[in-house]
Amino acid sequence: MSRLERITSDPGICHGKPVVRGLRYPVETLLELLAAGMDFDEILEDYPDLERDDLLAALEYAALVTARKATIPFDAA
C-alpha cells in the first residue's frame, strides 16, 4: 500500500520542496528528525497535525528517491 499521495510539491509551499499533505513539513526535515534518533511517537507528540502515515510516506518517498540516484561514497557525504 503506497502512501505517496501524502507527499506533495507546490512552488508556493517551502519553495517547492516535497512536503507532507501540503503542510509546511518538508520530507527532508522529517527524515532528519528520524535520523537524529527521534521515534514516531516523539515526532507525533511534537507535531500533532502529523499522522503516522505521514512519516511512513516520508520514508517511502526517501526510499523511492534514493533507489533512483547513484550511490554517494561515504567519504563524499
C-alpha positions as CSV (number, residue, x, y, z in Angstrom):
1,M,0.0,0.0,0.0
2,S,1.6,3.2,-1.1
3,R,1.3,6.4,0.9
4,L,3.0,8.6,-1.7
5,E,-0.3,10.5,-2.3
6,R,0.5,12.2,1.0
7,I,3.7,13.8,-0.5
8,T,3.0,17.0,-2.4
9,S,5.1,19.7,-4.0
10,D,3.9,23.2,-4.7
11,P,6.2,26.2,-5.6
12,G,4.2,28.3,-3.1
13,I,4.9,26.0,-0.2
14,C,8.5,25.6,1.1
15,H,9.9,26.6,-2.3
16,G,8.5,23.5,-4.0
17,K,10.3,21.0,-1.7
18,P,8.3,17.8,-1.2
19,V,6.1,18.2,1.9
20,V,3.5,16.1,3.7
21,R,-0.1,16.8,2.7
22,G,0.6,20.4,1.7
23,L,1.6,21.2,5.2
24,R,4.8,23.1,5.8
25,Y,6.7,19.9,6.9
26,P,9.3,19.1,4.3
27,V,10.1,15.4,3.9
28,E,13.7,16.3,4.4
29,T,13.0,17.7,7.9
30,L,11.1,14.6,8.9
31,L,13.9,12.4,7.7
32,E,16.4,14.5,9.7
33,L,14.3,14.0,12.8
34,L,14.2,10.3,12.3
35,A,17.9,10.2,11.5
36,A,18.7,12.1,14.7
37,G,17.0,9.3,16.7
38,M,13.5,10.6,17.3
39,D,10.9,7.8,17.1
40,F,7.5,8.2,15.5
41,D,5.7,8.8,18.8
42,E,8.1,11.6,19.8
43,I,7.7,13.3,16.4
44,L,3.9,12.9,16.5
45,E,3.8,14.4,20.0
46,D,5.9,17.4,18.9
47,Y,3.9,17.9,15.7
48,P,0.3,16.9,16.5
49,D,-1.0,17.8,13.0
50,L,1.1,15.0,11.6
51,E,-0.1,11.4,11.4
52,R,1.8,8.1,11.5
53,D,1.1,7.5,7.8
54,D,2.8,10.9,7.0
55,L,6.0,9.6,8.5
56,L,5.7,6.4,6.6
57,A,5.1,8.3,3.4
58,A,8.2,10.4,4.0
59,L,10.2,7.1,4.4
60,E,8.6,5.6,1.3
61,Y,9.4,8.8,-0.7
62,A,13.0,8.7,0.5
63,A,13.4,5.0,-0.5
64,L,12.0,5.8,-3.9
65,V,14.3,8.8,-4.5
66,T,17.4,7.0,-3.3
67,A,16.6,4.0,-5.4
68,R,16.8,6.2,-8.5
69,K,20.0,8.1,-7.5
70,A,23.6,7.0,-7.9
71,T,25.3,5.8,-4.7
72,I,27.3,8.5,-2.9
73,P,30.6,7.3,-1.4
74,F,30.7,7.8,2.4
75,D,33.8,10.0,2.3
76,A,32.0,12.4,-0.1
77,A,28.9,12.8,2.1
